[in-house]
Amino acid sequence: MVRGVVEWHRHGLNEPERVTRATDEYREESDPFADWVVANFEPDPGGFVPSSEIKQRGERVHPKLPGQPQAWSKAVARQFGAEVSKRAGKRGVVGVRTLAADIFGQPS
């Protein structure tokens, strides 16, 4: 028993791989922000969406989520493997475009 306590102090509790996999799957399936992103934007090599527009769309659905427009843009860019950059003096996401309506059917 003492050996078990010593191992626990050295290495902590090791989560079984099965539990880790199930937790990861659950997190992927229950990510409302990721669902919102794919419902409102899509990859487009020539596309560009200003950060302010991304934040406005987001605040319609998640009005209490804090954050600067840049934070919203980084999250959208990360979802699509795109990048945040400037075009015509506006910061936004290069490589995506907005869909015609958001998840609730609101026009863009």
N, C-alpha and C positions, 0 to 999 in steps of 0.2 A: 504494500500500500504506500509506503514511504517513497518507493521508487516512482510510483505513478504521480505523486505530488511533485517530486523533483522534476519529472518530465513536463508536467503541466506548467510549472514555473519557468522552465527553460523555453518551451515552445508554444505555450498557450494551448487553447483548444483548436484542433484542426477540423475545419468544416468539411464534411464529406463532399466529394466532387458532385455527387448527385444533387445535393442541396444547393451548391453553388450554381449548377446549371439551371435548376428550377427557378432560383431567384433571378438569374439573368433573363430567362425567358419571360418571367412575370413582368420584370421592369420594361422589357422591350414591348410587350403587349399592352401595357397600361401607361403609355407615355402620351398624355393628352397634348403636350406641346408639339411633339413630333407629328401626331395626327393632324394638328392644325397646320403645321408647315406644309405637309404634302397635300392637304386639301386646298391650300391657297397659292402655292407656288410650284413651278416645275422647272427642270433643267432646260436651258436654252443657251447654247454657246454664244450667241450674239446679244443675249438679254442683259438688262440692267434694271434693278429696282432700287430707288432711293431709300435710304434708311428711314426717313420720315414716313414714307408710305408703308413700310413694313410695320413700324410702330403703330401707326394709325389703325391698320387692319388688326393688329394684335390687341390693341386696347378696346376694340369693339367687342371682342370675345372675352378678354381677360383684363377688365378695366382696373383691377387692383394690383396687377403685376407691376412692380417698379422696374425702373431701368431706363437708361439712355437709349436713344435710337441705335447707337453703335452696338449695344449689347444684343438687341433684337437682331440686328444684321449679322453679327457674328454667329448667333445660334442658327439662323437660316442658312448661312454659308456653310457652316459645319455639317448640317444635315445633307447638303448636296455636294460636298467637297468643292465648293466654289470659293471665291475670295472676295474680301471687302476691299474696295478701292474707290477712287474718285473719278467721276466723269462730269464734264462741264461744271466743275466746281461743287458738285454734290457727292457726298459719300453714300455708298450703297453696295449692293451685292452684284458682282459681275458673274454672268453665267446662269442666271435664273430669270424667270419672268412671272408675273402674277397670272393667276387663272382668272377667267371672266367674272366669277363670283366666289365669294368665300364659302366656308363650310355651312353657313346659315342662309346662303342664297343672296347675300348682300352684294350689290355691284361693287366692282373694284374702283 
